[in-house]
Amino acid sequence: MTNLSVNVNKIATLRNARGGNTPDVFKAALTCITAGAQGITVHPREDQRHIKLKDVFDLAKLTTDQKVEYNIEGDPRTDLLDLVLKTMPDQFTLVPVEEGEITSHHGWDIDKNKKKLQPVIKLCKEKGIRISLFMDAIPQNMAKAAEIGADRVELYTGPYACAKTEDQIKKEFLLIKKSHDAALKAGLELNAGHDLALDNIFRLLELKGIKEVSIGHALISYALYAGLKKAVKDFRKACGQTIN
């Protein structure tokens, strides 16, 4: 079985667009857990444009109380590392961040970032926090992630999920499969994520080594469609209308 960790960043984005606390990130995360999600993921960016510091602490308590996994994503900047060490998530997924990006769009270049990553990996592992590295599906780079101490890699699935033709899909999936096999050979466990949705996730389930998928945007977007009918009926009822 592949575990599902729900990324609640989009809930926070919607809340922040209006101010206040609606929708409530804590309540949304609890709803996901109640529905069976095995984990909650957040990516606290430096500008706090979605997840805020209070969210990180609130969700740390929630996931502990509910006995599900807590995954914090982000770059190894000092303030985020301090936050990780204070909240002690089950997993810290190290993700390269570029200024001005809308969302993460590539994995680590280990050769260029080895000196930056190794001390963070060592410190977190000493504290009992599992380390996952966000990596492009390049088979030969999986061993490099293992060499600097990562426990897992999260395969970046964006190119696969966004492929348009069947030939492109097959090409990108083959790279994921080869990377999956190379990671297992290097002694790593695997996660996968980015742009995964109901219409493309099924192929990944063929890869038995994937422990967890982290899904946010597609899941929250789908929830709008899946839940709008009930929402409209509930609000009509609140307006005093008879619902058939």
C-alpha positions in Angstrom: 0.0 0.0 0.0 1.1 3.5 -0.8 0.3 6.1 2.0 -1.3 9.4 1.2 0.0 12.6 2.8 -2.3 15.5 2.1 -0.6 18.9 1.4 -2.8 21.6 3.0 -0.9 24.6 1.5 -3.8 25.4 -0.8 -6.2 25.6 2.2 -3.9 28.2 3.7 -3.6 30.1 0.4 -7.4 30.4 0.3 -7.6 31.5 3.9 -4.9 34.1 3.5 -6.5 35.6 0.4 -9.4 36.8 2.5 -7.9 37.1 6.0 -9.3 35.6 9.1 -9.4 31.9 9.7 -11.8 30.6 7.0 -11.1 28.0 5.7 -9.6 26.7 8.9 -6.3 24.8 8.0 -6.5 22.8 11.3 -10.1 21.7 10.7 -9.3 20.8 7.0 -6.3 18.7 8.1 -8.4 16.9 10.7 -11.1 16.3 8.0 -8.4 14.7 5.8 -7.2 12.5 8.7 -10.7 11.5 9.6 -11.2 10.4 5.9 -8.1 8.2 6.2 -5.1 10.2 5.1 -2.0 8.7 6.7 -0.2 12.0 6.8 -0.2 15.8 6.5 2.3 17.8 4.5 3.1 21.5 4.7 5.7 23.7 2.9 6.3 26.8 5.0 7.8 29.3 2.6 9.9 32.2 3.8 7.3 34.8 2.7 4.5 32.8 4.5 2.3 33.2 1.5 0.3 30.2 2.6 1.4 28.1 5.6 2.2 30.4 8.6 4.3 29.6 11.7 1.2 29.0 13.9 -0.1 26.5 11.3 3.1 24.5 11.6 2.9 24.3 15.4 -0.9 23.6 15.4 -0.5 20.8 12.8 2.4 19.3 14.7 0.1 18.8 17.7 -2.7 17.6 15.6 -0.7 14.9 13.8 0.9 13.8 17.1 -2.5 13.5 18.8 -4.0 11.7 15.7 -1.0 9.4 15.3 -0.4 10.2 11.7 2.8 11.3 10.0 3.8 14.9 9.7 6.0 16.0 6.8 7.5 19.4 6.5 8.9 20.4 3.1 11.3 23.2 2.3 14.8 24.4 1.7 17.5 24.1 4.3 17.4 27.8 5.4 18.2 28.6 9.0 14.7 29.7 10.1 13.0 26.6 8.6 15.6 24.3 10.1 14.9 25.9 13.5 11.2 25.4 13.0 11.7 21.7 12.1 13.8 21.1 15.2 11.1 22.7 17.4 8.2 20.8 15.9 10.0 17.5 15.3 8.0 16.2 12.3 8.3 12.5 11.3 9.9 13.6 8.0 11.7 16.7 6.6 11.6 16.7 2.8 14.4 19.0 1.6 13.3 20.8 -1.5 15.3 23.3 -3.6 13.6 26.7 -3.7 14.1 29.5 -6.2 13.1 33.1 -5.6 9.8 34.0 -7.2 8.8 30.5 -8.1 5.1 29.6 -7.9 5.8 26.1 -6.9 8.8 23.7 -6.7 9.7 22.6 -10.2 13.0 20.6 -10.0 15.0 18.4 -7.7 18.4 18.8 -6.1 21.7 18.9 -7.9 23.6 16.9 -5.3 27.0 17.8 -6.7 26.4 21.5 -6.4 24.6 21.4 -3.0 26.3 18.6 -1.2 28.0 20.9 1.3 24.8 22.7 2.1 22.7 19.5 2.5 25.0 17.2 4.4 25.1 19.1 7.8 21.3 19.5 7.8 20.8 15.9 7.0 23.2 14.8 9.7 21.6 17.1 12.3 18.0 16.0 11.6 18.9 12.3 11.6 20.6 12.7 14.9 17.3 14.1 16.2 15.3 11.1 14.8 13.8 13.0 11.9 13.6 11.1 8.6 15.2 12.9 5.7 13.8 12.8 2.1 15.4 14.6 -0.8 13.2 16.0 -3.6 14.9 14.6 -6.7 14.4 14.6 -10.5 13.8 11.2 -12.0 17.4 10.7 -13.1 18.4 7.1 -12.2 22.1 7.8 -11.9 21.5 10.5 -9.2 19.8 8.2 -6.7 23.0 6.8 -5.4 24.3 10.3 -4.8 21.3 11.0 -2.5 22.1 7.8 -0.5 25.8 8.8 -0.3 25.0 12.1 1.6 22.8 10.3 4.1 19.2 10.7 2.9 16.7 8.0 4.1 14.4 8.6 1.2 14.0 10.4 -2.1 10.8 12.0 -3.3 10.7 11.6 -7.0 9.6 14.7 -8.8 6.6 13.6 -10.9 5.8 16.9 -12.6 7.2 16.0 -16.1 5.3 12.7 -16.0 2.0 14.2 -14.8 2.1 17.1 -17.3 3.1 14.9 -20.3 0.4 15.3 -23.1 1.0 12.4 -25.5 1.1 8.7 -24.8 4.8 8.6 -26.0 5.7 11.4 -23.6 3.9 9.7 -20.7 5.7 6.4 -21.4 9.0 8.1 -21.6 8.6 10.0 -18.4 7.2 7.0 -16.5 10.1 4.9 -17.7 12.5 7.4 -16.1 10.5 7.2 -12.9 10.6 3.4 -12.9 14.4 3.3 -13.6 14.9 5.9 -10.8 12.7 3.9 -8.5 14.8 0.8 -9.2 18.1 2.7 -8.7 16.9 4.2 -5.4 16.0 0.8 -4.0 19.3 -0.6 -5.2 21.0 2.2 -3.3 19.2 1.3 -0.1 16.7 4.2 -0.2 13.0 4.3 0.4 10.8 6.3 -2.0 8.1 8.9 -2.0 6.6 10.6 -5.0 4.9 13.9 -5.6 4.0 16.9 -7.7 1.0 17.3 -10.0 -0.3 13.8 -9.2 -4.0 13.5 -9.7 -6.7 10.8 -10.1 -6.0 10.4 -13.8 -2.3 9.8 -13.6 -1.5 8.3 -10.2 -2.5 4.7 -11.1 0.7 4.0 -13.1 2.8 4.8 -10.0 1.0 2.1 -8.1 2.7 -0.4 -10.3 5.9 0.6 -8.5 5.8 -1.4 -5.3 8.6 0.6 -3.6 6.8 3.9 -3.3 5.9 4.4 0.4 4.1 7.7 0.1 2.6 10.2 -2.3 2.2 13.8 -1.3 -0.8 15.5 -3.0 -2.2 18.9 -2.5 -3.3 21.1 -5.4 -5.1 18.3 -7.3 -6.8 16.9 -4.2 -8.1 20.2 -3.0 -9.2 21.2 -6.5 -11.1 17.9 -6.8 -12.7 18.4 -3.4 -14.4 21.6 -4.8 -16.2 19.5 -7.5 -16.9 16.6 -5.3 -18.3 18.7 -2.5 -19.9 21.7 -4.3 -23.3 19.9 -4.8 -23.6 19.2 -1.1 -22.5 22.7 -0.2 -25.1 24.3 -2.5 -27.8 22.1 -1.0 -26.8 22.9 2.5 -26.8 26.6 1.8 -30.2 26.4 0.1 -31.5 24.6 3.2 -30.1 27.4 5.4 -32.0 29.9 3.2 -35.2 28.1 4.1 -35.6 26.3 0.8 -37.0 22.8 0.6 -34.5 20.3 -0.8 -35.6 17.3 -2.7 
